[in-house]
């Protein structure tokens, strides 16, 4: 994005944003509650369009993407929301496979890959459980699996460890670091500095700080 801004009224929530997420890079986005971290992420996956300036996603101006192009672009972006929502009447395995169904892909033809992914996030024994039966940590791991089922190039996670204990936070971090080592670009919005410090042994990451509507480098590579 270059000199991008976003706001609903006269006062912008975000302004003068200039940032490039290089392929295969790992970033943490920090900042106080209400700083606009979620809004920033929404600009990254074209849920919101910059009021001024430009946001370029995979080489294309987000403001010029039509509905179909946005849908195709989002297949290359996996998003883990802060409050992960599922269809409670479906087993978690089917919830994880939903992006395949929405994209018109035959999920039954990819059963082996789906089962491998569910095993990778440690949910094989819970695959047939309904979402309300899962713990907070299990829900977050299921949300991560759903976000990456389409093999995206970019993974955006909004406070993915906000509702889980420290042990599960480290497990989720380990999974995200593993994805980065596979070549995925990762951006995690978090206020948990302990989580950022814990990443030091696993991955090189850039820490960005969002405050006053602007993004700045908060530190060198961890």
KEKE-3310 file (N, C-alpha, C; in steps of 0.2 Angstrom, whole numbers, plus 5000, padded with zeros to 4 digits):
npx = (5004:5002:5003:4991:4974:4961:4944:4928:4922:4926:4937:4951:4953:4964:4980:4991:4998:5010:5017:5025:5022:5033:5034:5034:5038:5037:5027:5023:5009:5007:5000:4989:4973:4959:4967:4966:4970:4962:4955:4965:4969:4958:4959:4969:4964:4954:4942:4938:4940:4953:4951:4958:4974:4983:4980:4988:4986:4993:4999:4988:4977:4967:4956:4951:4946:4933:4918:4920:4933:4938:4934:4941:4954:4954:4955:4968:4971:4972:4962:4962:4951:4947:4937:4932:4920:4908:4898:4887:4879:4886:4899:4915:4925:4918:4916:4929:4931:4923:4927:4932:4920:4913:4921:4918:4925:4928:4926:4926:4935:4947:4949:4960:4969:4963:4961:4974:4977:4969:4974:4987:4985:4981:4968:4962:4955:4944:4937:4924:4916:4905:4905:4901:4906:4919:4935:4942:4955:4955:4945:4952:4962:4955:4950:4962:4965:4954:4957:4968:4965:4964:4976:4983:4993:4995:4994:4983:4981:4971:4973:4975:4978:4971:4961:4965:4975:4993:5000:4993:4994:5007:5007:4999:5007:5018:5013:5010:5022:5028:5020:5025:5038:5036:5035:5024:5017:5016:5005:5003:4991:4993:4993:5001:5016:5024:5021:5027:5040:5043:5043:5056:5065:5061:5058:5062:5056:5047:5043:5029:5021:5006:4999:4991:4985:4995:5007:5023:5040:5043:5054:5069:5074:5068)
npy = (4994:5011:5027:5026:5029:5028:5031:5034:5046:5064:5063:5053:5035:5028:5034:5040:5027:5017:5003:4987:4971:4959:4944:4929:4934:4939:4946:4956:4965:4978:4987:4999:4994:4998:5005:5002:4990:4979:4986:4989:4976:4973:4981:4975:4963:4967:4969:4982:4997:5008:5025:5036:5036:5021:5004:4989:4973:4958:4964:4971:4985:4987:4995:4994:4982:4971:4962:4948:4947:4951:4940:4929:4934:4934:4920:4918:4923:4919:4921:4923:4926:4937:4933:4918:4912:4898:4886:4880:4868:4860:4847:4850:4846:4848:4862:4867:4863:4872:4883:4877:4872:4884:4890:4882:4870:4852:4845:4832:4826:4830:4824:4817:4827:4836:4828:4827:4840:4843:4834:4840:4852:4846:4840:4828:4819:4826:4829:4826:4833:4845:4863:4870:4861:4861:4867:4883:4884:4873:4878:4889:4883:4876:4887:4892:4881:4881:4893:4891:4881:4883:4884:4897:4912:4922:4925:4931:4936:4940:4944:4930:4923:4928:4923:4911:4900:4901:4890:4885:4897:4896:4885:4888:4899:4891:4884:4894:4899:4888:4888:4900:4896:4887:4896:4905:4921:4930:4939:4945:4952:4958:4961:4955:4955:4946:4935:4939:4940:4926:4921:4923:4913:4905:4911:4924:4940:4955:4969:4979:4994:5001:5016:5031:5032:5028:5018:5011:5006:4995:4989:4981:4966:4952)
npz = (5000:4997:5003:5009:5016:5027:5032:5040:5041:5043:5050:5048:5051:5049:5041:5029:5026:5021:5015:5012:5010:5008:4998:5007:5019:5037:5048:5063:5069:5080:5093:5102:5109:5099:5090:5076:5070:5066:5055:5047:5043:5036:5025:5019:5014:5005:5011:5015:5006:5002:5007:5002:4992:4988:4988:4984:4979:4976:4965:4959:4959:4973:4973:4960:4958:4953:4959:4956:4954:4966:4974:4968:4971:4985:4987:4988:5000:5017:5031:5048:5059:5074:5082:5079:5068:5066:5057:5067:5066:5058:5057:5063:5053:5041:5042:5041:5027:5020:5012:5001:4995:4993:4983:4973:4972:4972:4987:4991:4983:4988:4999:5006:5007:5015:5027:5030:5033:5044:5053:5054:5061:5073:5076:5072:5080:5084:5073:5069:5078:5084:5082:5094:5104:5105:5112:5116:5111:5102:5093:5088:5081:5072:5065:5059:5051:5042:5036:5028:5020:5006:5002:5003:4998:5006:5024:5036:5052:5065:5081:5085:5096:5107:5115:5121:5131:5137:5133:5122:5114:5110:5103:5092:5087:5083:5072:5063:5061:5055:5043:5037:5035:5024:5014:5014:5016:5031:5042:5058:5069:5085:5102:5111:5118:5123:5115:5103:5107:5109:5097:5092:5092:5082:5069:5058:5060:5056:5066:5067:5072:5075:5078:5082:5069:5060:5053:5059:5060:5073:5078:5075:5065:5074)
capx = (5000:5006:5000:4984:4971:4954:4940:4921:4920:4931:4943:4953:4955:4971:4982:4998:5000:5015:5020:5025:5023:5037:5033:5038:5040:5033:5026:5018:5007:5005:4997:4984:4966:4956:4972:4964:4973:4957:4954:4971:4969:4953:4962:4974:4960:4949:4935:4937:4944:4956:4948:4963:4980:4982:4982:4989:4985:4996:5000:4982:4974:4961:4950:4948:4944:4926:4916:4922:4940:4939:4933:4947:4960:4953:4957:4975:4972:4969:4961:4960:4947:4948:4931:4931:4913:4907:4891:4886:4876:4890:4905:4921:4928:4914:4917:4935:4931:4918:4930:4932:4913:4911:4925:4916:4929:4925:4930:4927:4941:4953:4948:4966:4973:4959:4962:4981:4977:4966:4979:4992:4983:4980:4961:4959:4951:4938:4935:4917:4913:4902:4909:4900:4909:4926:4938:4944:4961:4953:4942:4957:4966:4951:4950:4968:4965:4950:4960:4974:4963:4964:4983:4984:5000:4996:4989:4982:4978:4969:4973:4973:4979:4968:4956:4968:4981:4999:5003:4990:4997:5014:5006:4997:5013:5022:5009:5010:5029:5029:5018:5030:5044:5034:5035:5019:5018:5011:5005:4999:4990:4993:4995:5004:5023:5027:5021:5032:5047:5043:5044:5063:5069:5057:5057:5063:5050:5047:5037:5026:5017:5000:4997:4989:4983:5000:5011:5030:5044:5044:5060:5073:5072:5069)
capy = (5000:5018:5033:5024:5031:5025:5034:5034:5053:5069:5061:5046:5031:5027:5038:5039:5020:5015:4997:4982:4964:4955:4937:4925:4938:4937:4953:4957:4972:4979:4994:4999:4993:5004:5009:5001:4984:4975:4990:4988:4970:4973:4984:4970:4958:4971:4970:4989:5000:5014:5032:5039:5032:5015:4997:4985:4966:4954:4968:4974:4990:4984:4999:4993:4975:4969:4957:4942:4947:4951:4933:4926:4937:4931:4913:4918:4926:4916:4926:4920:4932:4937:4929:4914:4909:4892:4884:4875:4862:4855:4845:4854:4844:4851:4869:4868:4862:4876:4887:4873:4872:4891:4891:4877:4864:4846:4844:4825:4824:4832:4821:4815:4833:4839:4825:4829:4847:4842:4831:4845:4856:4842:4840:4822:4816:4830:4831:4825:4836:4851:4869:4871:4856:4863:4872:4889:4882:4869:4882:4893:4878:4874:4893:4892:4876:4884:4899:4889:4875:4885:4885:4904:4915:4927:4923:4937:4933:4945:4942:4923:4920:4932:4919:4905:4900:4902:4884:4885:4902:4894:4880:4892:4902:4886:4882:4900:4899:4883:4890:4905:4892:4884:4901:4909:4928:4930:4945:4943:4958:4956:4966:4951:4956:4939:4930:4941:4938:4919:4920:4924:4907:4901:4914:4931:4944:4963:4971:4985:4997:5006:5021:5038:5031:5027:5012:5013:5000:4996:4986:4977:4959:4948)
capz = (5000:4996:5006:5010:5021:5028:5037:5039:5041:5042:5054:5046:5056:5047:5036:5027:5026:5016:5018:5007:5013:5003:4998:5011:5025:5043:5051:5068:5069:5086:5094:5108:5107:5095:5085:5069:5068:5062:5049:5043:5040:5031:5019:5016:5010:5001:5014:5015:5001:5005:5005:4998:4992:4984:4991:4979:4981:4971:4959:4956:4963:4976:4971:4953:4957:4953:4964:4954:4955:4973:4976:4966:4975:4992:4987:4989:5006:5022:5036:5054:5063:5081:5084:5073:5068:5062:5056:5073:5064:5054:5060:5061:5047:5035:5042:5038:5020:5017:5007:4995:4993:4991:4977:4968:4971:4975:4993:4992:4979:4991:5006:5009:5009:5021:5033:5032:5036:5051:5057:5055:5067:5079:5077:5070:5085:5085:5066:5068:5083:5082:5085:5101:5108:5105:5117:5113:5107:5096:5088:5084:5077:5066:5061:5055:5046:5037:5033:5024:5016:4999:5000:5001:4998:5012:5029:5040:5058:5069:5088:5085:5103:5112:5119:5123:5136:5134:5129:5115:5110:5107:5098:5086:5084:5079:5066:5059:5059:5050:5036:5034:5032:5018:5009:5015:5019:5037:5046:5064:5073:5092:5107:5115:5116:5125:5109:5098:5109:5109:5090:5091:5090:5076:5063:5057:5059:5057:5071:5065:5077:5073:5083:5079:5062:5056:5054:5059:5062:5080:5080:5070:5065:5080)
cpx = (5004:5001:4993:4981:4964:4950:4933:4919:4926:4938:4945:4955:4963:4973:4989:5001:5004:5019:5020:5026:5027:5035:5037:5040:5035:5033:5021:5016:5004:5002:4991:4977:4963:4961:4970:4967:4968:4956:4959:4971:4964:4955:4966:4970:4954:4942:4933:4942:4947:4952:4952:4969:4978:4984:4982:4990:4987:4996:4994:4979:4967:4955:4947:4946:4936:4925:4920:4930:4942:4939:4939:4954:4960:4955:4964:4977:4969:4968:4958:4957:4948:4943:4929:4923:4912:4900:4890:4883:4880:4896:4911:4925:4925:4915:4924:4935:4926:4921:4931:4925:4911:4915:4923:4921:4926:4929:4931:4933:4947:4952:4955:4970:4969:4960:4969:4981:4974:4971:4985:4991:4980:4973:4958:4954:4944:4935:4927:4913:4910:4905:4908:4904:4916:4929:4940:4950:4959:4949:4947:4961:4962:4950:4956:4968:4960:4953:4965:4972:4964:4972:4985:4992:5001:4991:4989:4978:4977:4968:4972:4974:4976:4964:4959:4973:4987:5002:5000:4992:5003:5012:5003:5003:5017:5019:5010:5018:5031:5026:5022:5036:5042:5033:5029:5021:5013:5011:5000:4998:4989:4995:5000:5012:5026:5027:5026:5039:5048:5044:5052:5066:5066:5058:5059:5057:5051:5041:5035:5022:5012:4998:4996:4987:4988:5004:5019:5033:5045:5050:5063:5070:5073:5074)
cpy = (5006:5024:5032:5027:5028:5029:5034:5042:5058:5066:5054:5042:5029:5032:5037:5032:5019:5009:4992:4975:4960:4947:4933:4928:4937:4944:4952:4964:4973:4986:4993:4997:4999:5007:5008:4995:4980:4979:4989:4982:4969:4976:4979:4965:4961:4970:4977:4992:5007:5021:5036:5035:5026:5009:4992:4978:4962:4958:4971:4979:4987:4988:4997:4986:4974:4964:4950:4941:4947:4944:4929:4928:4934:4924:4913:4921:4922:4920:4922:4926:4931:4933:4924:4911:4903:4891:4879:4869:4857:4853:4849:4853:4848:4859:4871:4868:4867:4881:4884:4873:4879:4892:4886:4871:4858:4844:4836:4822:4826:4830:4820:4822:4836:4835:4826:4835:4846:4839:4836:4850:4852:4841:4833:4819:4820:4832:4831:4829:4843:4857:4870:4867:4857:4868:4878:4888:4878:4873:4887:4889:4877:4881:4893:4887:4878:4889:4897:4883:4877:4886:4892:4906:4919:4925:4929:4934:4939:4943:4935:4920:4923:4929:4912:4905:4900:4896:4884:4891:4900:4889:4883:4896:4897:4885:4888:4901:4894:4885:4895:4901:4888:4890:4906:4916:4928:4937:4944:4950:4955:4961:4962:4951:4949:4934:4932:4939:4930:4917:4920:4918:4903:4905:4922:4935:4951:4965:4978:4988:5002:5010:5028:5037:5029:5021:5014:5006:5001:4993:4983:4970:4956:4943)
cpz = (5000:4998:5007:5016:5021:5033:5035:5039:5040:5045:5051:5052:5055:5041:5035:5027:5020:5018:5012:5011:5008:5004:5003:5018:5031:5046:5057:5068:5076:5087:5099:5105:5104:5090:5078:5066:5063:5055:5045:5039:5034:5024:5015:5012:5006:5004:5014:5009:5004:5003:5001:4997:4988:4989:4985:4982:4976:4965:4956:4961:4966:4974:4965:4953:4958:4958:4962:4955:4962:4976:4974:4970:4982:4993:4989:4996:5011:5028:5042:5058:5070:5084:5079:5074:5063:5061:5062:5071:5060:5058:5058:5055:5041:5036:5039:5030:5017:5012:5000:4991:4990:4984:4972:4967:4975:4981:4994:4988:4982:4998:5010:5011:5015:5027:5035:5036:5043:5056:5059:5061:5073:5081:5074:5074:5086:5078:5065:5074:5080:5085:5092:5106:5109:5110:5113:5109:5101:5091:5084:5079:5071:5062:5056:5049:5040:5033:5027:5019:5008:4997:4998:5001:5004:5017:5034:5046:5063:5077:5088:5092:5108:5117:5121:5128:5133:5130:5122:5111:5107:5102:5091:5083:5080:5073:5061:5056:5054:5043:5033:5031:5026:5012:5009:5018:5025:5040:5052:5068:5080:5096:5112:5114:5118:5119:5104:5100:5108:5101:5088:5088:5084:5069:5063:5056:5060:5062:5069:5071:5073:5078:5079:5071:5058:5058:5054:5061:5069:5083:5074:5069:5072:5080)
residu = (UNK:UNK:UNK:UNK:UNK:UNK:UNK:UNK:UNK:UNK:UNK:UNK:UNK:UNK:UNK:UNK:UNK:UNK:UNK:UNK:UNK:UNK:UNK:UNK:UNK:UNK:UNK:UNK:UNK:UNK:UNK:UNK:UNK:UNK:UNK:UNK:UNK:UNK:UNK:UNK:UNK:UNK:UNK:UNK:UNK:UNK:UNK:UNK:UNK:UNK:UNK:UNK:UNK:UNK:UNK:UNK:UNK:UNK:UNK:UNK:UNK:UNK:UNK:UNK:UNK:UNK:UNK:UNK:UNK:UNK:UNK:UNK:UNK:UNK:UNK:UNK:UNK:UNK:UNK:UNK:UNK:UNK:UNK:UNK:UNK:UNK:UNK:UNK:UNK:UNK:UNK:UNK:UNK:UNK:UNK:UNK:UNK:UNK:UNK:UNK:UNK:UNK:UNK:UNK:UNK:UNK:UNK:UNK:UNK:UNK:UNK:UNK:UNK:UNK:UNK:UNK:UNK:UNK:UNK:UNK:UNK:UNK:UNK:UNK:UNK:UNK:UNK:UNK:UNK:UNK:UNK:UNK:UNK:UNK:UNK:UNK:UNK:UNK:UNK:UNK:UNK:UNK:UNK:UNK:UNK:UNK:UNK:UNK:UNK:UNK:UNK:UNK:UNK:UNK:UNK:UNK:UNK:UNK:UNK:UNK:UNK:UNK:UNK:UNK:UNK:UNK:UNK:UNK:UNK:UNK:UNK:UNK:UNK:UNK:UNK:UNK:UNK:UNK:UNK:UNK:UNK:UNK:UNK:UNK:UNK:UNK:UNK:UNK:UNK:UNK:UNK:UNK:UNK:UNK:UNK:UNK:UNK:UNK:UNK:UNK:UNK:UNK:UNK:UNK:UNK:UNK:UNK:UNK:UNK:UNK:UNK:UNK:UNK:UNK:UNK:UNK:UNK:UNK:UNK:UNK:UNK:UNK)
# end
